[in-house]
Amino acid sequence: MSMRRSSGASELRVAVDPEFLERLQSKLDQSPTELSKTAFTVLNWVVDEVSEGRVILSAKPDGSDVRELSLPELSKLSRRLASR
């Protein structure tokens, strides 16, 4: 991964498995650039929610089969905020 800043915006280069990228592009009908913007938007929302002490859950429409999003980075953020 590499990053550079140009004209007020940062450019990020990330190596991504081509098949993974193609599957996401197909599912969301987005270009790689659009996928990146979508991913950062979702990640920003997740970080904001966790920063407010919330957990991110998914469930089936009837409310069953609840699952929690678990990422080491979110656990680290939660611990850091709890120690303040």
Summary of the structure (lengths in Angstrom):
residues: 84
radius of gyration: 16.1
end to end distance: 31.4
largest distance: 47.5
contacts: 156
relative contact order: 0.08
helix: 50%
strand: 17%
